[in-house]
């Protein structure tokens, strides 16, 4: 996703050929500078890849924790209803709603 917005790759920078002019820049200085840029690009890409992986892991953790919250809420609701011993239509609708959330993964 992020790589779509970046024009140059480290390889393109490395392979760039410049025209030589009588009053041109020193090739060694240009090469050294481009080597620094290539290193920075590689580090940037590695950092972005690492952060994308970390983000994916955190999103998975969030999904798992939301599922646990739904399960706990359902268990609390069932425990409350079992203590009352009287089940009403509203209780049944709440249980069905909780089960739908568990089955279909609807967010609250």
N, C-alpha and C positions, 0 to 999 in steps of 0.2 A: 504494500500500500504506500509506504513512504518513499520507496524507490522510484515510483512513477514520477515524482516531483523533482528528482535529482537528474540533472542533465548529464553530467560526466561521471563515469565510473573510474575507479583507480586504474584499471587497465587502459582506458582511453587516455588518461592523463600520461601514463607511462609511455604509451606508443605515439604520442603527439610529436609530429615533425615540424620544426620551424624552418622557415626560409632563412638562408644565410645572406647577410648583407655586409658590405664592407665596414659599416659603422654599427653592426649588430651587437647584441649582448654576448657576453662570454658564455660559451656553451656549458662549461662546468658549473657556473653559478646558476644557470637556468635548471640544469639537471638536479643540482642539490636542492633547490627550492621545490621543484616538482616532486622529488623524493619525500620531502616533508609533507607536501599536500597529500600525496598518496598515502602516507602513514596516517595522517589525520582522517582521511576518508575511510580507511580500513577500520580505524578505531571507532569512528562514528557508526559505521554499519554494524560492527560487532556489538556496540552498546545498544543500538536500536533493536537488533535481533534479541539480545538478552532481555531487554525491557518488554518486548512483545511477548516473549515466553513467560515472563513473570506476570504480565497482565492477564494472559490466558489462564495461568494457574490461579490467580486471585479471583477471576470471574468464576472458575469452577468451584473454588472454596465458597464464594458467595451463594452460588446455586445450592450447594450441599447444605450450607447453614440455613438458608431459607426453607429448605425441605425439612430440616430438623425442627425448626420453629413451628412449621405447620403440624408436624407430627405431635409435638409437645402440646400445642394448643388443642389438638383433637383429643389427646389423652386427658388433658385437664377437663375438657368439656364432657367427655364420657364419665370421668370420675365424679364430676358435679352431678350429672344426671343420674348416676347409679346411687348416689347418696340420697337423692330426693325420692327415688322409687316410682315417681309418677312421670310418665313420658307423654309430652304433649305434641301436637302437630308441629309446633314451632321448634321443639327439640329435634324432631325427625328431619325437618327442613335444614336445620343447622348442621346436623351430621351429614346429610347428603351434600351440602355445600362444601364441607370440609373434605369429604371423600372426592368430590369433583376436583378440588384444588390439588389433592394428592395425585390423582390419576392424570389429570390434564396439565398440571404444573402451572396453573394460573397464578400470576403475581397479585399480591394484595395491593 
